[in-house]
Amino acid sequence: MEKQKIAAIECRQWLADWDNYQYSGENSRAHPPKEMMLFSMSARLLKKLSGVYERKREGNVATGIQRAHVKDRSLEIVEYVKSGYPYGNLSAKQKSDIENDPLKKPGWLPTAIVVNLLKPNEPRRGKTVSNQDLISVSKRSNSNSVELELPLGIDCTDWLPTGVPPIEIIDGQHRLFAFDEKSGLPEDFELPVVAFHGLDIGWQAYLFWSINVSPKRINPSHAYDLFPLLRTQDWLEATPSTHVYREARAQELTDLLYRHEQSPWHQRINMLGERKSGWISQASWVQAIFNSFLSPGLSARSRKGLFAANLSQTKGPLEWSRPQQAAFLIFLWSELANGVRKKQDGWAEQIRKVDGDQIDFSDGHDIAFSGSKSLLNHDQGVRGFSLAINDILFAMSEELHLPEWKYDDINAGETRDSDIDKCLEDINKQSFYQPLLKAMHILANFDWRSFDAPGLNTTESLMKASFRGTGGYSRLRRELLNVLASGNTALSATAKNISATEIQG
């Protein structure tokens, strides 16, 4: 059996000045190749070699760079390819009218799929392409002609890469997803391809941005879900107008905590800035999430957010989608609320005995959790909790197997409550579920009373008052770390280490 070969044309795009620019492998932007290649490949082959449907396999451990999929976009492409524009955009009823048949046109896809061919020993999340799966590139002398040699057996229907797929899709994955078995499109449909050979992943993120966001083709916040590595690019953080992921995502997560019925904060965030609403303001929630889970951690001493920073020097950020992030926050807060509800003594019971100016909880909501005398319903409590939990979970992300939580049965477009529901159900099956559940219940033992709550002596009241103001966030965070450090949970040792390191520093 001979290996299949594909003819390509080499295209050199390089300015002499570019040689003087900064290139560093430390930020995943090693010196890029000066040439790219142009060739044609069937959708079937390109899907195989890039593994775009790899995540659908039951029980598969995802490898390489995984990206979100806007299913509606691929469905639009299917209809366009079949019958062009404007027929492809018509409703089913309009398509049933034969008078609209003249609107059918060829659905050409002349824009190239942009890819990267991986070289030997180029790691992706700790794994590399198997030698037998590599695509070799050979250049003909005195010519811009190039030949690609594909892996042996690629034409076999059951061929799958043994490790990381040899091709990474930089731009065009939705066109590839359109050619699935259900679409009715022929998989031998040829697609134009522009390929780099050995392009570092930082440059891939940059290229995706320049193709899709810089010309304002897609929403910048949406781009961070489609290409998670963008969340940690220093060149984006350096531009004020491109802080969109962190700012917009904090706003989105706050809105989802407010609107989702399973959230303990459902309808209990002051979204309109009303005075004396009894709830924490939307702005306070946004800042709490922005400064904790979404902190970029671009410098050595800055906070590393679980949803925004690289997990290590060799691994990118946590690739959770918006529904996953929202579900995770709802899970944490829900279990803390459950832990508080189970407390029938101590600080919680003191708050419940209060007569007077309390929020009317006609639905039986626990005032020990979100009453006016509970720090959990104050800016300090939300920020302090977010900071403490983020710092521990980031440090323990690998130990708790957080990156292994892959949930792909969701639409990467607008976040739907049903997608969050699915993620919440799936959290119960994850290995991190029990350790975090126990930790949240341990945190319920902390005295969450505000400084003016009943039953506090003078010393306790002064301690609670110290949590007010900007310095209070850090003090409350330290107190929560101490509570977890003294508890018997999987998080205790890490909480203790963080506290000890900060004391020594």
Residue pairs with C-beta under 8 A, 6 or more apart in sequence:
1 152
1 153
3 149
3 150
3 151
3 152
3 154
4 149
4 150
4 154
4 155
5 147
5 148
5 149
5 150
6 39
6 40
6 41
6 147
6 148
6 150
7 39
7 145
7 146
7 147
7 148
8 37
8 38
8 39
8 145
8 146
8 147
8 148
8 195
9 37
9 38
9 39
9 144
9 145
9 146
10 35
10 36
10 37
10 139
10 144
10 145
10 146
11 35
11 36
11 37
11 38
11 144
11 194
12 34
12 35
12 144
13 34
13 35
13 36
14 34
14 35
23 29
23 30
23 31
23 32
24 30
25 200
26 313
27 202
27 234
28 200
28 201
28 202
28 203
28 205
28 229
28 316
29 200
29 202
29 203
29 206
30 200
32 196
32 199
32 200
32 203
33 196
33 197
33 198
33 199
35 197
36 194
36 195
36 196
37 137
37 146
37 148
37 194
37 195
37 196
37 197
38 112
38 192
38 193
38 194
38 195
39 148
39 192
39 193
39 195
40 190
40 191
40 192
40 193
41 190
41 191
41 193
42 187
42 188
42 189
42 190
42 191
43 176
43 179
43 185
43 187
43 188
43 189
43 190
43 191
44 179
44 187
44 188
45 150
45 154
46 113
46 115
46 167
46 176
46 191
46 193
47 53
47 176
47 179
47 187
48 154
48 159
48 160
49 135
49 150
49 151
49 154
49 161
49 165
49 166
49 167
50 115
50 165
50 167
50 168
50 169
50 176
51 64
51 161
51 165
52 169
52 173
52 176
52 177
53 177
53 180
54 60
54 62
54 63
54 160
54 165
55 62
55 66
55 406
55 408
56 408
61 404
62 406
63 124
63 125
63 127
63 163
63 164
63 165
64 124
64 125
64 127
64 164
64 165
64 168
65 124
65 168
65 201
65 204
65 229
65 316
66 319
66 406
67 169
67 173
67 226
67 227
67 228
68 225
68 226
68 321
68 412
69 173
69 174
69 177
69 408
69 411
69 412
70 174
70 226
70 411
70 412
70 413
71 177
71 411
71 412
71 413
72 411
72 413
73 174
73 413
74 174
74 175
74 177
74 178
74 180
75 178
76 88
76 89
77 109
77 174
77 175
77 178
78 178
78 183
78 184
78 185
79 88
79 89
80 88
80 89
80 107
81 88
81 107
81 109
81 178
81 185
81 189
82 88
82 107
82 184
82 185
83 103
83 104
83 105
83 107
84 104
84 105
84 106
84 107
84 108
85 105
85 107
86 103
87 95
87 100
87 101
87 103
87 104
87 105
88 107
90 100
90 103
94 100
109 175
109 191
109 192
110 192
111 172
111 192
112 172
112 191
112 192
112 193
112 194
113 169
113 171
113 172
113 175
113 176
113 191
113 192
113 193
113 194
114 169
114 170
114 171
114 172
114 193
114 194
114 195
114 196
114 207
114 211
115 167
115 168
115 169
115 170
115 172
115 193
115 194
115 195
115 196
116 167
116 168
116 170
116 195
116 196
116 197
116 198
116 199
116 204
117 135
117 137
117 148
117 166
117 167
117 195
117 196
117 197
117 198
118 124
118 128
118 129
118 134
118 164
118 166
118 167
118 168
118 198
119 134
119 197
119 198
120 128
120 129
120 131
120 134
121 128
122 128
122 129
122 198
123 314
124 164
124 168
124 201
125 314
125 315
125 316
125 403
126 314
126 315
127 163
127 164
128 163
128 164
129 161
129 163
129 164
129 165
129 166
130 161
130 162
130 163
130 164
132 151
132 152
132 162
133 151
133 161
133 162
133 163
133 165
133 166
134 151
134 166
135 148
135 149
135 150
135 151
135 166
135 167
136 148
136 149
137 146
137 147
137 148
137 149
137 197
138 146
138 147
138 149
139 145
139 146
139 147
140 146
140 147
151 159
151 161
151 166
153 159
167 195
168 201
168 204
169 176
170 196
170 199
170 204
170 207
170 208
170 211
171 207
171 208
171 211
171 212
172 191
175 191
176 191
178 185
179 185
179 187
179 189
199 207
201 229
201 316
202 229
202 233
204 227
204 229
205 227
205 229
205 230
205 233
206 233
206 235
208 223
208 226
208 227
208 230
209 223
209 227
209 230
209 233
209 236
211 217
212 218
212 223
212 226
213 220
213 223
218 226
220 242
220 244
220 245
220 248
221 244
221 245
221 248
221 249
221 252
222 412
222 413
223 230
224 230
224 231
224 244
224 245
224 249
225 321
225 322
225 412
226 412
228 316
228 317
228 318
228 319
229 316
229 317
230 236
230 245
231 245
231 296
231 307
231 308
231 309
231 317
232 296
232 298
232 308
232 309
232 310
232 316
232 317
234 298
236 242
236 245
237 243
237 296
237 298
245 294
245 308
246 290
246 294
246 295
246 296
246 308
247 286
247 290
249 289
249 294
249 307
249 322
249 325
250 285
250 286
250 287
250 289
250 290
250 294
251 282
251 286
252 322
252 326
252 415
253 289
253 293
253 322
253 325
253 326
253 329
254 269
254 282
254 285
254 286
254 289
255 271
256 263
256 322
256 326
256 330
256 415
256 420
257 263
257 265
257 266
257 269
257 285
257 326
257 329
257 330
257 333
258 265
258 266
258 267
258 268
258 269
258 271
258 282
259 266
259 417
260 266
260 326
260 330
260 417
260 420
261 417
262 330
262 334
262 420
262 421
262 424
263 330
263 333
263 334
264 330
264 333
264 334
264 336
264 337
264 369
264 370
265 333
265 370
268 279
268 365
268 370
268 377
269 279
269 280
269 281
269 282
269 285
270 277
270 279
270 280
270 281
270 282
271 282
272 282
273 281
273 282
273 283
278 359
278 372
278 377
279 370
279 377
280 377
280 378
280 379
280 382
281 379
284 379
284 382
284 383
285 382
287 383
288 379
288 382
288 383
288 386
289 329
289 386
291 303
291 383
291 386
291 387
292 303
292 305
292 383
292 386
292 387
292 389
292 390
292 391
293 305
293 306
293 307
293 308
293 325
293 329
293 386
293 390
294 305
294 307
294 308
295 302
295 303
295 304
295 305
295 308
295 309
295 390
296 302
296 304
296 305
296 308
296 309
297 303
297 304
297 305
297 308
297 309
297 310
298 309
303 387
303 390
303 391
304 310
304 394
305 390
305 394
306 318
306 390
306 393
306 394
306 397
306 402
307 317
307 318
307 320
307 325
308 317
309 317
309 394
310 316
310 317
311 317
311 318
311 394
311 397
311 398
311 403
312 398
315 403
318 397
318 402
318 403
319 403
319 406
320 328
320 405
321 407
321 410
321 412
322 415
323 407
323 410
323 415
323 416
323 419
323 420
323 422
323 423
324 405
324 407
324 423
326 415
326 420
326 423
327 420
327 423
327 424
327 427
328 423
328 427
330 420
330 424
331 424
331 427
331 436
332 389
332 436
332 440
335 436
335 437
335 440
335 441
336 369
336 376
336 385
336 440
336 441
336 443
336 444
337 366
337 369
337 370
338 440
338 441
339 440
339 441
339 442
339 443
339 444
339 445
340 348
340 366
340 368
340 369
340 376
340 444
340 448
341 366
341 368
341 369
342 441
342 444
343 349
343 368
343 444
343 445
346 445
346 447
347 368
347 447
347 448
347 449
347 453
347 455
348 368
348 444
348 448
349 368
350 449
350 453
350 454
350 455
351 367
351 368
351 371
351 373
351 374
351 449
351 453
351 454
352 366
352 367
352 368
353 454
354 367
354 371
354 373
354 453
354 454
357 372
358 367
358 371
358 372
358 373
359 367
359 370
359 371
359 372
361 367
361 371
367 373
367 374
368 374
368 448
369 376
369 377
370 376
370 377
371 377
372 450
373 449
373 450
373 452
373 453
373 454
374 381
374 448
374 449
374 450
374 453
375 381
375 384
375 448
375 449
375 450
375 464
375 467
375 476
376 382
376 385
376 448
378 450
380 467
380 468
380 472
380 473
380 476
381 448
381 476
383 473
383 476
384 467
384 472
384 473
384 475
384 476
384 477
384 479
384 480
385 443
385 480
387 473
387 474
387 477
388 476
388 477
388 480
388 481
388 484
388 495
389 480
391 477
391 481
391 498
392 481
392 484
392 491
392 494
392 495
392 498
393 400
393 402
395 494
395 497
395 498
396 490
396 491
396 494
397 403
399 490
399 494
400 431
400 432
400 435
400 436
400 490
401 430
401 431
401 432
402 432
404 430
404 431
405 426
405 427
405 430
405 432
407 422
407 423
407 426
409 422
410 416
410 419
410 422
410 423
411 419
427 433
435 489
435 490
435 491
436 491
438 489
438 490
439 484
439 487
439 489
439 490
439 491
442 483
442 484
442 487
442 489
443 480
443 483
443 484
445 483
445 487
446 479
446 480
446 483
447 460
449 455
449 456
449 464
450 464
451 461
451 462
451 464
451 465
451 467
451 468
452 461
453 464
456 464
466 472
466 475
467 473
467 475
467 476
478 499
478 502
481 495
481 496
481 498
481 499
482 495
482 499
484 491
484 492
484 495
485 492
485 495
485 496
485 499
486 492
